[in-house]
Amino acid sequence: MYNILLQGENVTVAIEDTAREYKPVVMMGGVSYNPRNAFWATNRGKGQLDPMYVPEAEDLIEKAQAHWSPKKSGSTPADMINNLLVDTVAQLAAKDVVEVAKPLLDDFIMETYGKLPQRLEVVTEKKANVVQGITHEKFETVLQLVNYNIPVFLTGPAGCGKNVLCKQVSEALGIEFYFSNAVTQEYKLTGFIDANGRFHETQFFKAFTEGGLFMLDEIDASTPEVLVILNAAIANGYFDFPTGRAEAHEDFRLIAAGNTFGTGADIEYTGRYQLDAASLDRFAVIQIDYSKAVEEAIAGGNKNLLQFVWSFREAIEKAQIKFVVSYRAIERLHKLEDVLEAGEALQICLLRSLDPDDMKMICRNMKPLNSNAYADAFKRMVA
C-alpha cells in the first residue's frame, strides 16, 4: 500500500506505507516507476518512464522528501491489522461519498458554471499536444483516422460542429488548419498564375506542400472536377499545380464535409451534387450528429432551453418536417435569455422561417414540459 507524497502536473510521487527509509516511486497512468532503477516500471513489461517526464519526476522526488518521515507505529501484527481495517473503512466511506456526492456536485457545477471545458492531451510521434474545450463524441474516432493519414468524409446536418471538430483535430495533431468552402472553380483549389506571372496559392496548395489539415467543407456542393483533383492527390501522393508537380508533405491530411451522404440534392439540401462511388471509396465516412455534451456547453447549463430544443427536434422528426435546429440557434437563445422575453427570442433565433401550420404540428407533437418558459411561450405563439 502506498502513501501519496506529492502530485505534479503529470506524475505523482508515492512511498510504501511501511517504508523505513526514503525510497519513493513515481506513478503515471496507473504504472509505477522505480527512480533507483533508471525509472524502469515496477510492473513487468511496462517499459521506462518517458524521458520528457523525468525532470519533473526528479524535482518532485526531491521536494517530496520534506513531506515524509518513517512510520513509527504499525510494526506489530496488531498494528498492521488495525491500519488495514482503518484503510479499508476509509476507502469504503470515500466510495460511498463519491457515489452520493458526485451527481450533486455535477449538477451544482452545471447550474453555476455551465459545462466545464475538457483538457485532452494527445501524444503523437513528434510531441504531446493539448486540446482545450468541449469535444464531440466522434472526436477520437476522427482523430485516429486522420492521424493514420486516412481521408475522412464527415456527413451531418448544418451547424452540427463539423468545422470545430476539424480544428480540434488539427490542434491535437499539432499541424496547421486550412479551410475552403464549396469549390465551384478548379483554380480555387489548385491556384493560378496571373498575367504578370505571379502564382496565387490556395489553402489546399499550402496544406499539400507545407503540411497541415485541409478541410473542404460542403464537398457535395462542389463541382465534380474538384473530386477528380482530390482523388489524384490522395491516390498518387503528388499533384500537378500550375507551378509544377509537388509531392505531398508528410503532414498533409484531408477531411471533407457535407450535409448529405453524397447522394445528391434532397428537399432539405438543394444544389448538392451526387458523388461517385470511386470518390466516396477513398474516404472513411463518419456521420456527425448534434452532440448533447456540446449543446450543454453552448447553453451554459440552461436545462429549460436544452429540454425545449431536444423536445422540439423530436417533434420535428415525428412530423417529418425538414427544419434545422443548429448550435447557432442554441447559442443565440442562450445569449438572449436575460435580454428578451422567451417568445420574442424564439421568433428571432429559431422560428422565423417556419410555416404557421408546421409550428402547430410541431407543438402538438412535443412532449409536455412543466415550468418551461420556452415551451410555454411556444404554445402561446401557436394558440
C-alpha positions, 0 to 999 in steps of 0.5 A, spaced: 500 500 500 502 506 498 502 513 501 501 519 496 507 524 497 506 529 492 502 530 485 505 534 479 502 536 473 503 529 470 506 524 475 505 523 482 510 521 487 508 515 492 512 511 498 510 504 501 506 505 507 511 501 511 517 504 508 523 505 513 527 509 509 526 514 503 525 510 497 519 513 493 516 511 486 513 515 481 506 513 478 503 515 471 497 512 468 496 507 473 504 504 472 509 505 477 516 507 476 522 505 480 527 512 480 533 507 483 532 503 477 533 508 471 525 509 472 524 502 469 516 500 471 515 496 477 510 492 473 513 487 468 513 489 461 511 496 462 517 499 459 521 506 462 518 512 464 518 517 458 524 521 458 520 528 457 517 526 464 523 525 468 525 532 470 519 533 473 519 526 476 526 528 479 524 535 482 518 532 485 522 526 488 526 531 491 521 536 494 517 530 496 522 528 501 520 534 506 513 531 506 515 524 509 518 521 515 518 513 517 512 510 520 513 509 527 507 505 529 504 499 525 510 494 526 506 489 530 501 484 527 496 488 531 498 494 528 498 492 521 491 489 522 488 495 525 491 500 519 488 495 514 481 495 517 482 503 518 484 503 510 479 499 508 473 503 512 476 509 509 476 507 502 469 504 503 466 511 506 470 515 500 466 510 495 460 511 498 461 519 498 463 519 491 457 515 489 452 520 493 456 526 492 458 526 485 451 527 481 450 533 486 456 536 485 455 535 477 449 538 477 451 544 482 457 545 477 452 545 471 447 550 474 453 555 476 458 554 471 455 551 465 459 545 462 466 545 464 471 545 458 475 538 457 483 538 457 485 532 452 492 531 451 494 527 445 501 524 444 503 523 437 510 521 434 513 528 434 510 531 441 504 531 446 499 536 444 493 539 448 486 540 446 482 545 450 474 545 450 468 541 449 469 535 444 464 531 440 463 524 441 466 522 434 472 526 436 477 520 437 474 516 432 476 522 427 482 523 430 485 516 429 483 516 422 486 522 420 492 521 424 493 514 420 493 519 414 486 516 412 481 521 408 475 522 412 468 524 409 464 527 415 456 527 413 451 531 418 446 536 418 448 544 418 451 547 424 452 540 427 460 542 429 463 539 423 468 545 422 470 545 430 471 538 430 476 539 424 480 544 428 480 540 434 483 535 430 488 539 427 490 542 434 491 535 437 495 533 431 499 539 432 499 541 424 496 547 421 488 548 419 486 550 412 479 551 410 475 552 403 468 552 402 464 549 396 469 549 390 465 551 384 472 553 380 478 548 379 483 554 380 480 555 387 483 549 389 489 548 385 491 556 384 493 560 378 498 564 375 496 571 373 498 575 367 504 578 370 506 571 372 505 571 379 502 564 382 496 565 387 496 559 392 490 556 395 489 553 402 489 546 399 496 548 395 499 550 402 496 544 406 499 539 400 506 542 400 507 545 407 503 540 411 497 541 415 489 539 415 485 541 409 478 541 410 473 542 404 467 543 407 460 542 403 464 537 398 457 535 395 456 542 393 462 542 389 463 541 382 465 534 380 472 536 377 474 538 384 473 530 386 477 528 380 483 533 383 482 530 390 482 523 388 489 524 384 492 527 390 490 522 395 491 516 390 498 518 387 501 522 393 503 528 388 499 533 384 500 537 378 499 545 380 500 550 375 507 551 378 509 544 377 508 537 380 509 537 388 509 531 392 505 531 398 508 533 405 508 528 410 503 532 414 498 533 409 491 530 411 484 531 408 477 531 411 471 533 407 464 535 409 457 535 407 450 535 409 448 529 405 451 522 404 453 524 397 447 522 394 445 528 391 440 534 392 434 532 397 428 537 399 432 539 405 439 540 401 438 543 394 444 544 389 448 538 392 451 534 387 451 526 387 458 523 388 461 517 385 462 511 388 470 511 386 470 518 390 466 516 396 471 509 396 477 513 398 474 516 404 472 513 411 465 516 412 463 518 419 456 521 420 456 527 425 450 528 429 448 534 434 452 532 440 448 533 447 455 534 451 456 540 446 449 543 446 450 543 454 456 547 453 453 552 448 447 553 453 451 554 459 447 549 463 440 552 461 436 545 462 429 549 460 432 551 453 436 544 452 429 540 454 425 545 449 430 544 443 431 536 444 423 536 445 422 540 439 427 536 434 423 530 436 417 533 434 420 535 428 422 528 426 415 525 428 412 530 423 417 529 418 418 536 417 425 538 414 427 544 419 434 545 422 435 546 429 443 548 429 448 550 435 447 557 432 440 557 434 442 554 441 447 559 442 443 565 440 437 563 445 442 562 450 445 569 449 438 572 449 435 569 455 436 575 460 435 580 454 428 578 451 422 575 453 422 567 451 417 568 445 420 574 442 427 570 442 424 564 439 421 568 433 428 571 432 433 565 433 429 559 431 422 560 428 422 565 423 422 561 417 417 556 419 410 555 416 404 557 421 401 550 420 408 546 421 409 550 428 402 547 430 404 540 428 410 541 431 407 543 438 402 538 438 407 533 437 412 535 443 412 532 449 409 536 455 414 540 459 412 543 466 415 550 468 418 551 461 418 558 459 420 556 452 415 551 451 410 555 454 411 561 450 411 556 444 404 554 445 402 561 446 405 563 439 401 557 436 394 558 440 
